[in-house]
Amino acid sequence: MWVERAGEGGSAESDNVAGAFLSREGIVGVTFQHNDFCEIVGGPHAGERGSLVTVLRLLPEVVYVVETERSGDVNVAQDDLRVAHA
C-alpha cells in the first residue's frame, strides 16, 4: 500500500506514485486502478467514457488523466468518475 506523506505537496509526479498506479498497487485515497474503464459524471466532460491512464495528484483531491473516447486525454477529479457499465 502506497501512502503520500503530508507536507510533500500532494504531487503525483513522482515516479513512486506513478509507478504504484501503473503496477495497480493500492494507494491510500485512490479508488480506481490503472486502465479502469469509467464514465465521467461531473465537470465539463460529463457523459464521456474512457480508461484511466495515470494519477496527476493526490491532494487536496485525487485527479486522474482519463483517455476518453471523444476528447482524448482529459483531467478528471475522482469524485467526477464512476465505473462504466457495459
N, C-alpha and C positions, 0 to 999 in steps of 0.2 A: 504494500500500500504506500503510495507516494503522498507526501504531505508538504504543502507550501508553507514555509515558516513565515510568521508575521514579521513585518519590517523589511521584507525583500521586495516590496513594491507590487507584489501580486502578478508580476510579469511571467507569462508562459513562454517567453522567448528563449529561455534556457534549454539546452539540449536535454536536461533531466526531465522536464515536464513533457516536451515534445516526444522524446524517446519513450517515456512511460505511456503516453497516449497511443502512440503508434504500436506499441507492444501489447496494448489492451490491458495494461496493469491498472489496478484500482487507483484513483486519485481522489483524495478527500474533497467532497463538494462537487465532483464531476459525475453527472448522472448517466451520460451516454458514453459509448465507446467508438473508437475509430471505425469508419465505414458503416456505422448505423444509418439506416435509411429513415429519414424523418420528414415530417411536414412542418412548415413554418406556420405558426398560428397567430403571430403578432408581428407588428412592425411593418415596414414598407414592402416586404416580400411575402406577406401573409398569403397563404394558399399555395405557395410553391412547395415542391418536394425535392429532396436531394440527399446526398451522402455526406457524412461528417468527415472532413479532411484533417483538421487539427484543432487544437485549443489555442486561442490567441492570448487569453489571460484568465486568471482565476479570481482575482479580487478587483473591484468590490463585487463583481458578478462574473460568472463563467461566460465567456464568449467564444464561440466556435467559428471556424470557416466551414461553410456548407457549400458543396458543389451542387448547384441547383440544375434542374433540367432545362430551365428557360434563361436564367440570368447569369449563368456562370458562377464564379465564386463570390459569395456574399458573407458578411459577418453577422452573426445572429446570437443574441443572448439566450442562455439556457432556458429561461422562463418562456421564451417565444417558440420553443420546439416541443414536438410530441412525436413518438414513434409512429411512422406511417403504416397504415394497414393496407394490404394488397387489394 
